[in-house]
Every structure is written in structure tokens, then in C-alpha cells.
Amino acid sequence: MKTINQIQDEIIEEFSAFDDWMDKYSLLIELGNELPPLDIRYKTANNLIEGCQSRVWLQADYEDGKIIFYGDSDAVIVKGIIALLIKVLSNHTPEEILSADLYFIEKIGLKEHLSPTRSNGLVAMLKQMKLYALAFQSKS
């Protein structure tokens, strides 16, 4: 099982293959398209993330001490962003998620290339994932 930092380093390497941001956006969209479709029963108001301009759903399940995240969005770039966050944080313990330093966002230049509303959405998605981690941590 890879650590959160090993996964982040792989993502940084993947993105550093491209100089042009249009290519990086294409990679993001591709990642979003690879995300398994979210079961319709999870597309509820409860799973909608507040603070995102487009609709983003996030479902978290707790299995064997690890959190498994599922997500979807009706916007292709945003779906790519949630796919990235799921790739990094899913399948880790609440403690690992809560103590993770997500440096890949800065390193791949994601924040500076997102519109302010998408950037706020990214922060909202991260916050929601950490809230799930806190909730599961207090249960265990």
C-alpha cells in the first residue's frame, strides 16, 4: 500500500511531463473520466459539497479502519480535481488523512491555474474529506 506522499509524488511526476496548462487540463479531464460513476443513491443533497460552483458529490465509507471515498461532479475539470483528491486520500486511515500535508496541489500549480470559484471548491472538497476523517476517527 502506497503512502499519501508516494501517491502525491507520482501525481507531481505525471503532471510535470506537461509544460502547457492546456495539456494539464486534458490530464485532469482524463482523470475525471476514469473515475467510476457514483451510484445514484449517493447523489443526495447530504453528499453535495457546499461552496462549489458546480455540483460535487462525495461519499465516504469506512472499511477495515480505512476511509474509501467516492465522488462525482457535473463539471469535467471539477470531476478531475475530485478524482485527484480521491486518488491521494482514499484507502487511508483517518489519522493519515488528517495529518496529510497535501503539497501536490501547490507543486503541480493547480491552485494558481484554477478560477477563484474552482479554487474555493477545491478547498471545500478537502475540508469535507477531512471532516469525514474526523467523524470516522471519533467513531473508532
NULONU-747083 format. One line per field, with one value per residue: residue number from 1; residue in one letter; y, x, z of N, C-alpha, C in turn. Coordinates in nm, 4 decimals. Atoms other than C-alpha are relative to their C-alpha. Example, Ala and Ser with C-alpha at 12.3 -4.5 7.8 and 13.67 -1.06 7.14 Angstrom:
nr c(1 | 2)
rest c(a | s)
n_north c(-0.1190 | -0.1190)
n_east c(0.0890 | -0.0820)
n_up c(0.0000 | -0.0060)
ca_north c(-0.4500 | -0.1060)
ca_east c(1.2300 | 1.3670)
ca_up c(0.7800 | 0.7140)
c_north c(0.1200 | 0.1090)
c_east c(0.0900 | -0.0770)
c_up c(0.0000 | 0.0730)
This chain:
nr c(1 | 2 | 3 | 4 | 5 | 6 | 7 | 8 | 9 | 10 | 11 | 12 | 13 | 14 | 15 | 16 | 17 | 18 | 19 | 20 | 21 | 22 | 23 | 24 | 25 | 26 | 27 | 28 | 29 | 30 | 31 | 32 | 33 | 34 | 35 | 36 | 37 | 38 | 39 | 40 | 41 | 42 | 43 | 44 | 45 | 46 | 47 | 48 | 49 | 50 | 51 | 52 | 53 | 54 | 55 | 56 | 57 | 58 | 59 | 60 | 61 | 62 | 63 | 64 | 65 | 66 | 67 | 68 | 69 | 70 | 71 | 72 | 73 | 74 | 75 | 76 | 77 | 78 | 79 | 80 | 81 | 82 | 83 | 84 | 85 | 86 | 87 | 88 | 89 | 90 | 91 | 92 | 93 | 94 | 95 | 96 | 97 | 98 | 99 | 100 | 101 | 102 | 103 | 104 | 105 | 106 | 107 | 108 | 109 | 110 | 111 | 112 | 113 | 114 | 115 | 116 | 117 | 118 | 119 | 120 | 121 | 122 | 123 | 124 | 125 | 126 | 127 | 128 | 129 | 130 | 131 | 132 | 133 | 134 | 135 | 136 | 137 | 138 | 139 | 140)
rest c(m | k | t | i | n | q | i | q | d | e | i | i | e | e | f | s | a | f | d | d | w | m | d | k | y | s | l | l | i | e | l | g | n | e | l | p | p | l | d | i | r | y | k | t | a | n | n | l | i | e | g | c | q | s | r | v | w | l | q | a | d | y | e | d | g | k | i | i | f | y | g | d | s | d | a | v | i | v | k | g | i | i | a | l | l | i | k | v | l | s | n | h | t | p | e | e | i | l | s | a | d | l | y | f | i | e | k | i | g | l | k | e | h | l | s | p | t | r | s | n | g | l | v | a | m | l | k | q | m | k | l | y | a | l | a | f | q | s | k | s)
n_north c(-0.1203 | -0.1232 | -0.1075 | -0.1201 | -0.0748 | 0.0717 | -0.0269 | -0.1405 | -0.0091 | 0.0555 | -0.0989 | -0.1106 | 0.0487 | 0.0109 | -0.1344 | -0.0712 | 0.0403 | -0.1012 | -0.1394 | -0.0829 | 0.0238 | 0.0646 | 0.1439 | 0.0387 | 0.0056 | 0.1240 | 0.1081 | -0.0090 | 0.0469 | 0.1446 | 0.0584 | -0.0076 | 0.0998 | 0.1326 | 0.0182 | 0.0835 | -0.0789 | 0.0062 | 0.0622 | -0.1023 | -0.0158 | -0.0913 | -0.1364 | -0.0604 | -0.1333 | 0.0197 | 0.0210 | -0.1158 | -0.0826 | -0.1434 | -0.0856 | 0.0278 | -0.0624 | 0.1107 | 0.0974 | 0.1026 | 0.0930 | 0.0766 | 0.1056 | 0.0635 | 0.1230 | 0.0370 | 0.1449 | 0.0497 | -0.1093 | -0.0943 | -0.0702 | 0.0119 | -0.1119 | 0.0078 | -0.1338 | -0.0303 | -0.1393 | -0.0224 | -0.0821 | 0.0890 | -0.0369 | 0.0237 | 0.1452 | 0.0345 | -0.0422 | 0.0936 | 0.1267 | -0.0141 | 0.0053 | 0.1375 | 0.0811 | -0.0248 | 0.0210 | 0.1192 | 0.1205 | -0.0305 | -0.0122 | -0.1382 | -0.0687 | -0.0334 | -0.1060 | -0.1236 | -0.0538 | -0.0130 | -0.1304 | 0.0191 | -0.0915 | 0.0194 | -0.1037 | -0.1110 | 0.0448 | 0.0125 | -0.1314 | 0.0088 | -0.1130 | -0.1247 | 0.0118 | 0.0160 | -0.1237 | -0.0135 | 0.0849 | 0.1385 | 0.0076 | 0.0118 | 0.1336 | 0.0923 | -0.0140 | 0.0582 | 0.1457 | 0.0445 | -0.0194 | 0.1044 | 0.1271 | -0.0017 | 0.0127 | 0.1435 | 0.0644 | -0.0320 | 0.0736 | 0.1421 | 0.0126 | -0.0038 | 0.1226 | 0.1187)
n_east c(0.0841 | -0.0784 | 0.0320 | 0.0575 | -0.1078 | -0.0428 | 0.1022 | -0.0175 | -0.1199 | 0.0347 | 0.0838 | -0.0894 | -0.0781 | 0.0928 | 0.0307 | -0.1205 | -0.0269 | 0.0609 | -0.0349 | 0.1140 | 0.1129 | 0.1097 | -0.0261 | 0.0275 | 0.1467 | 0.0411 | -0.0314 | 0.1024 | 0.1268 | -0.0191 | 0.0118 | 0.1424 | 0.0714 | -0.0350 | 0.0672 | 0.1203 | 0.1212 | 0.0516 | 0.1321 | 0.1051 | 0.0513 | -0.0894 | 0.0146 | 0.1031 | -0.0309 | -0.0963 | -0.1345 | -0.0426 | -0.0964 | 0.0302 | -0.1128 | -0.0450 | 0.0866 | 0.0677 | 0.0453 | -0.0985 | 0.0462 | -0.1071 | 0.0468 | -0.1116 | 0.0307 | -0.1065 | -0.0197 | -0.1259 | -0.0815 | -0.0384 | 0.1116 | 0.0062 | 0.0790 | 0.0584 | 0.0463 | 0.0422 | 0.0368 | 0.0590 | -0.0940 | -0.1125 | -0.1238 | 0.0255 | -0.0002 | -0.1425 | -0.0562 | 0.0455 | -0.0685 | -0.1353 | 0.0086 | 0.0360 | -0.1200 | -0.0975 | 0.0460 | 0.0815 | -0.0695 | -0.0923 | 0.0658 | 0.0352 | -0.1202 | -0.0861 | 0.0667 | -0.0014 | -0.1361 | -0.0626 | -0.0338 | 0.0265 | -0.0888 | 0.0081 | 0.0868 | -0.0924 | -0.1082 | 0.0427 | 0.0484 | 0.1448 | 0.0724 | -0.0163 | 0.0621 | 0.1449 | 0.0740 | 0.0266 | 0.1117 | -0.0472 | -0.0959 | 0.0834 | 0.0586 | -0.1071 | -0.0131 | 0.1222 | -0.0093 | -0.1005 | 0.0566 | 0.1001 | -0.0708 | -0.0589 | 0.1123 | 0.0305 | -0.1087 | 0.0238 | 0.1174 | -0.0353 | -0.1021 | 0.0654 | 0.0780 | -0.0850)
n_up c(0.0000 | 0.0105 | -0.0940 | 0.0612 | 0.0651 | 0.1209 | 0.1022 | 0.0393 | 0.0833 | 0.1319 | 0.0684 | 0.0371 | 0.1132 | 0.1131 | 0.0476 | 0.0434 | 0.1375 | 0.0873 | -0.0286 | 0.0353 | -0.0881 | 0.0721 | -0.0103 | -0.1389 | -0.0103 | 0.0680 | -0.0935 | -0.1050 | 0.0559 | 0.0164 | -0.1344 | -0.0343 | 0.0798 | -0.0506 | -0.1288 | 0.0171 | -0.0227 | -0.1370 | -0.0111 | -0.0058 | -0.1372 | -0.0725 | 0.0534 | -0.0850 | -0.0518 | -0.1094 | 0.0529 | 0.0793 | -0.0728 | -0.0038 | 0.0354 | 0.1361 | 0.0995 | 0.0666 | -0.0992 | -0.0339 | -0.1024 | -0.0624 | -0.0893 | -0.0707 | -0.0730 | -0.0939 | 0.0068 | -0.0567 | -0.0519 | 0.1065 | 0.0633 | 0.1457 | 0.0532 | 0.1337 | 0.0328 | 0.1359 | 0.0215 | 0.1320 | 0.0778 | 0.0302 | -0.0715 | -0.1424 | -0.0154 | -0.0003 | -0.1296 | -0.1032 | 0.0308 | -0.0558 | -0.1458 | -0.0367 | 0.0265 | -0.1065 | -0.1376 | -0.0198 | -0.0431 | -0.1095 | -0.1295 | -0.0349 | -0.0515 | 0.1147 | 0.0771 | -0.0782 | -0.0152 | 0.1322 | 0.0564 | 0.1423 | 0.0726 | 0.1453 | 0.0568 | 0.0255 | 0.0891 | 0.1397 | 0.0408 | 0.0156 | -0.0589 | 0.0766 | 0.1317 | -0.0133 | -0.0240 | -0.1444 | -0.0450 | -0.0020 | -0.1094 | -0.1203 | 0.0070 | -0.0384 | -0.1450 | -0.0578 | 0.0141 | -0.0973 | -0.1332 | -0.0182 | -0.0163 | -0.1344 | -0.0937 | -0.0032 | -0.0741 | -0.1416 | -0.0458 | -0.0112 | -0.1052 | -0.1296 | -0.0137 | -0.0213)
ca_north c(0.0000 | 0.3369 | 0.6263 | 0.9542 | 1.1163 | 0.8428 | 0.8965 | 1.2746 | 1.2307 | 1.0138 | 1.2794 | 1.5527 | 1.3417 | 1.2744 | 1.6448 | 1.7562 | 1.5705 | 1.8616 | 2.2234 | 2.3591 | 2.4072 | 2.3012 | 1.9583 | 1.9530 | 2.0336 | 1.7447 | 1.5164 | 1.6396 | 1.5720 | 1.2257 | 1.1514 | 1.2641 | 1.0371 | 0.7419 | 0.7970 | 0.5180 | 0.6563 | 0.7366 | 0.5187 | 0.7202 | 0.6527 | 0.8626 | 1.1612 | 1.3135 | 1.6608 | 1.5246 | 1.4346 | 1.7641 | 1.9786 | 2.3334 | 2.6046 | 2.4518 | 2.6360 | 2.3111 | 2.0149 | 1.7817 | 1.4727 | 1.2991 | 0.9689 | 0.8166 | 0.4598 | 0.3227 | -0.0254 | -0.2042 | 0.1197 | 0.2986 | 0.5539 | 0.4854 | 0.7963 | 0.8047 | 1.1202 | 1.2756 | 1.6149 | 1.7543 | 1.9627 | 1.7894 | 1.9859 | 1.9635 | 1.5898 | 1.5680 | 1.7572 | 1.5294 | 1.2282 | 1.3574 | 1.4074 | 1.0609 | 0.9105 | 1.0686 | 1.0289 | 0.7235 | 0.3974 | 0.5612 | 0.5827 | 0.8906 | 0.9744 | 0.9627 | 1.1827 | 1.4361 | 1.4663 | 1.4723 | 1.7717 | 1.7955 | 1.9592 | 1.8213 | 2.0897 | 2.3605 | 2.1592 | 2.0893 | 2.4523 | 2.3565 | 2.6384 | 2.9186 | 2.7815 | 2.7464 | 3.0194 | 3.1618 | 2.9703 | 2.6405 | 2.7126 | 2.7648 | 2.4405 | 2.2583 | 2.3908 | 2.2876 | 1.9325 | 1.8959 | 2.0306 | 1.7795 | 1.4887 | 1.5935 | 1.6261 | 1.2669 | 1.1619 | 1.3393 | 1.1768 | 0.8269 | 0.8877 | 0.9700 | 0.6550 | 0.4187)
ca_east c(0.0000 | 0.1409 | 0.1621 | -0.0180 | 0.3178 | 0.4178 | 0.0895 | 0.1414 | 0.4908 | 0.3527 | 0.0930 | 0.3593 | 0.5693 | 0.2700 | 0.1856 | 0.5470 | 0.5525 | 0.3478 | 0.4615 | 0.1426 | -0.1558 | -0.3964 | -0.2283 | -0.2541 | -0.6256 | -0.6594 | -0.4914 | -0.7315 | -1.0311 | -0.8928 | -0.8585 | -1.2174 | -1.3361 | -1.1571 | -1.3472 | -1.6042 | -1.9592 | -2.1084 | -2.4028 | -2.7230 | -2.8221 | -2.5206 | -2.6181 | -2.8114 | -2.8299 | -2.6366 | -2.3414 | -2.3350 | -2.0387 | -2.1206 | -1.9045 | -1.8615 | -1.9966 | -2.0682 | -2.2330 | -1.9913 | -2.0943 | -1.8685 | -1.9433 | -1.7170 | -1.7271 | -1.5281 | -1.3861 | -1.1190 | -1.0015 | -0.9640 | -1.1801 | -1.2859 | -1.4008 | -1.6316 | -1.7140 | -1.8617 | -1.9278 | -2.1296 | -1.8284 | -1.5364 | -1.2481 | -1.4025 | -1.4548 | -1.0813 | -0.9997 | -1.2155 | -1.0586 | -0.7134 | -0.8151 | -0.9731 | -0.6590 | -0.4471 | -0.6671 | -0.8868 | -0.7893 | -0.6052 | -0.6786 | -0.8485 | -0.5187 | -0.3215 | -0.5776 | -0.5920 | -0.2135 | -0.1503 | 0.0295 | -0.1170 | 0.1787 | 0.0953 | -0.1714 | 0.0949 | 0.3615 | 0.1529 | 0.0372 | -0.3263 | -0.4360 | -0.2874 | -0.4487 | -0.7971 | -1.0570 | -1.1335 | -1.4642 | -1.2946 | -1.0202 | -1.2837 | -1.4436 | -1.1127 | -1.0795 | -1.4411 | -1.3778 | -1.0652 | -1.2451 | -1.5282 | -1.2820 | -1.1092 | -1.4483 | -1.5278 | -1.1881 | -1.2624 | -1.6040 | -1.4665 | -1.1759 | -1.4095 | -1.6143 | -1.3165)
ca_up c(0.0000 | -0.1037 | 0.1391 | 0.0734 | -0.0061 | -0.2533 | -0.4384 | -0.4343 | -0.5787 | -0.8605 | -0.9436 | -0.9435 | -1.1800 | -1.4058 | -1.4301 | -1.4730 | -1.8074 | -1.9464 | -1.9736 | -2.1204 | -1.8910 | -2.1664 | -2.1559 | -1.7767 | -1.8033 | -2.0506 | -1.7966 | -1.5262 | -1.7519 | -1.8320 | -1.4581 | -1.4078 | -1.6892 | -1.5271 | -1.2020 | -1.1607 | -1.1850 | -0.8462 | -0.7525 | -0.7961 | -0.4315 | -0.3237 | -0.5364 | -0.2495 | -0.1006 | 0.2005 | -0.0187 | -0.2088 | -0.1153 | -0.0101 | -0.1614 | -0.5066 | -0.8083 | -0.9903 | -0.8236 | -0.6465 | -0.4558 | -0.2073 | -0.0380 | 0.2284 | 0.3564 | 0.6477 | 0.5916 | 0.7973 | 0.9577 | 0.6234 | 0.4503 | 0.0930 | -0.0935 | -0.3945 | -0.5848 | -0.8931 | -1.0446 | -1.3310 | -1.4453 | -1.6196 | -1.4618 | -1.1151 | -1.1635 | -1.2398 | -0.9198 | -0.7045 | -0.8826 | -0.7818 | -0.4195 | -0.4066 | -0.5608 | -0.2875 | 0.0210 | -0.0375 | 0.1287 | 0.4179 | 0.7886 | 0.9381 | 1.1149 | 0.7884 | 0.6137 | 0.8980 | 0.9231 | 0.5467 | 0.4009 | 0.0527 | -0.1193 | -0.4646 | -0.5184 | -0.4961 | -0.6802 | -0.9913 | -0.9943 | -0.9597 | -0.7313 | -0.9406 | -1.2581 | -1.1187 | -1.1250 | -0.7781 | -0.7635 | -0.8551 | -0.6061 | -0.3348 | -0.4474 | -0.4080 | -0.0526 | 0.0192 | -0.1124 | 0.1016 | 0.4065 | 0.3564 | 0.3246 | 0.6459 | 0.8197 | 0.7213 | 0.8576 | 1.1880 | 1.2131 | 1.1473 | 1.3823 | 1.6699 | 1.5989 | 1.6106)
c_north c(0.1255 | 0.1023 | 0.1175 | 0.0772 | -0.0684 | 0.0269 | 0.1437 | 0.0153 | -0.0543 | 0.0999 | 0.1169 | -0.0388 | -0.0061 | 0.1374 | 0.0726 | -0.0404 | 0.1039 | 0.1406 | 0.0889 | -0.0325 | -0.0615 | -0.1521 | -0.0501 | -0.0067 | -0.1280 | -0.1203 | -0.0036 | -0.0579 | -0.1520 | -0.0719 | -0.0023 | -0.1053 | -0.1419 | -0.0310 | -0.0869 | 0.0828 | -0.0202 | -0.0579 | 0.1082 | 0.0208 | 0.0913 | 0.1441 | 0.0704 | 0.1386 | -0.0087 | -0.0115 | 0.1138 | 0.0853 | 0.1467 | 0.0779 | -0.0318 | 0.0617 | -0.1083 | -0.1009 | -0.1081 | -0.0849 | -0.0753 | -0.0978 | -0.0606 | -0.1230 | -0.0358 | -0.1518 | -0.0367 | 0.1125 | 0.1012 | 0.0639 | -0.0165 | 0.1125 | -0.0315 | 0.1402 | 0.0135 | 0.1491 | 0.0126 | 0.0912 | -0.0787 | 0.0319 | -0.0323 | -0.1506 | -0.0504 | 0.0340 | -0.0981 | -0.1369 | 0.0008 | -0.0143 | -0.1405 | -0.0902 | 0.0120 | -0.0479 | -0.1297 | -0.1174 | 0.0264 | 0.0144 | 0.1467 | 0.0792 | 0.0453 | 0.1163 | 0.1334 | 0.0602 | 0.0223 | 0.1458 | -0.0155 | 0.1009 | -0.0129 | 0.1102 | 0.1207 | -0.0367 | -0.0122 | 0.1316 | 0.0060 | 0.1258 | 0.1262 | -0.0054 | -0.0250 | 0.1366 | 0.0072 | -0.0904 | -0.1468 | -0.0216 | -0.0133 | -0.1382 | -0.1055 | -0.0001 | -0.0658 | -0.1531 | -0.0575 | 0.0055 | -0.1126 | -0.1354 | -0.0089 | -0.0116 | -0.1464 | -0.0737 | 0.0227 | -0.0811 | -0.1482 | -0.0239 | -0.0048 | -0.1254 | -0.1190 | -0.0014)
c_east c(0.0877 | -0.0427 | -0.0611 | 0.1093 | 0.0522 | -0.0983 | 0.0130 | 0.1196 | -0.0250 | -0.0816 | 0.0860 | 0.0811 | -0.0852 | -0.0272 | 0.1232 | 0.0419 | -0.0529 | 0.0419 | -0.1230 | -0.1199 | -0.1203 | 0.0161 | -0.0295 | -0.1512 | -0.0522 | 0.0228 | -0.1030 | -0.1331 | 0.0036 | -0.0154 | -0.1462 | -0.0809 | 0.0276 | -0.0677 | -0.1238 | -0.1253 | -0.0503 | -0.1410 | -0.1046 | -0.0511 | 0.0890 | -0.0099 | -0.1138 | 0.0448 | 0.1035 | 0.1432 | 0.0491 | 0.0941 | -0.0373 | 0.1237 | 0.0587 | -0.1008 | -0.0763 | -0.0403 | 0.1069 | -0.0567 | 0.1194 | -0.0608 | 0.1238 | -0.0495 | 0.1200 | 0.0112 | 0.1373 | 0.0931 | 0.0444 | -0.1238 | 0.0108 | -0.0914 | -0.0515 | -0.0495 | -0.0419 | -0.0291 | -0.0620 | 0.0893 | 0.1295 | 0.1286 | -0.0140 | 0.0001 | 0.1453 | 0.0652 | -0.0421 | 0.0657 | 0.1411 | -0.0013 | -0.0334 | 0.1220 | 0.1008 | -0.0495 | -0.0788 | 0.0868 | 0.1081 | -0.0785 | -0.0375 | 0.1229 | 0.0905 | -0.0583 | 0.0095 | 0.1404 | 0.0705 | 0.0265 | -0.0151 | 0.0783 | -0.0132 | -0.0813 | 0.0838 | 0.1014 | -0.0421 | -0.0593 | -0.1510 | -0.0708 | 0.0096 | -0.0653 | -0.1496 | -0.0637 | -0.0268 | -0.1134 | 0.0422 | 0.0980 | -0.0728 | -0.0622 | 0.0993 | 0.0176 | -0.1203 | 0.0044 | 0.0971 | -0.0545 | -0.0990 | 0.0679 | 0.0620 | -0.1086 | -0.0446 | 0.1038 | -0.0168 | -0.1159 | 0.0320 | 0.1024 | -0.0673 | -0.0853 | 0.0870 | 0.0653)
c_up c(0.0000 | 0.1050 | -0.0777 | -0.0743 | -0.1263 | -0.1147 | -0.0495 | -0.0944 | -0.1402 | -0.0810 | -0.0482 | -0.1241 | -0.1273 | -0.0612 | -0.0533 | -0.1424 | -0.0987 | 0.0425 | -0.0151 | 0.0894 | -0.0699 | 0.0078 | 0.1413 | 0.0247 | -0.0654 | 0.0904 | 0.1137 | -0.0476 | -0.0173 | 0.1350 | 0.0452 | -0.0728 | 0.0480 | 0.1337 | -0.0203 | 0.0280 | 0.1437 | -0.0033 | 0.0243 | 0.1430 | 0.0838 | -0.0505 | 0.0728 | 0.0442 | 0.1122 | -0.0486 | -0.0891 | 0.0835 | -0.0130 | -0.0436 | -0.1369 | -0.0957 | -0.0758 | 0.1072 | 0.0183 | 0.1125 | 0.0554 | 0.0990 | 0.0661 | 0.0739 | 0.0864 | 0.0012 | 0.0541 | 0.0457 | -0.1036 | -0.0611 | -0.1515 | -0.0481 | -0.1402 | -0.0323 | -0.1443 | -0.0080 | -0.1375 | -0.0861 | -0.0199 | 0.0763 | 0.1485 | 0.0289 | 0.0024 | 0.1326 | 0.1099 | -0.0215 | 0.0575 | 0.1515 | 0.0483 | -0.0166 | 0.1152 | 0.1371 | 0.0252 | 0.0426 | 0.1048 | 0.1302 | 0.0258 | 0.0463 | -0.1146 | -0.0792 | 0.0742 | 0.0117 | -0.1339 | -0.0354 | -0.1504 | -0.0847 | -0.1513 | -0.0681 | -0.0415 | -0.1092 | -0.1465 | -0.0512 | -0.0148 | 0.0479 | -0.0840 | -0.1374 | 0.0062 | 0.0181 | 0.1501 | 0.0493 | 0.0046 | 0.1135 | 0.1340 | 0.0080 | 0.0449 | 0.1519 | 0.0698 | -0.0060 | 0.1035 | 0.1415 | 0.0302 | 0.0244 | 0.1388 | 0.1075 | 0.0121 | 0.0841 | 0.1510 | 0.0564 | 0.0197 | 0.1107 | 0.1383 | 0.0241 | 0.0388 | 0.1374)
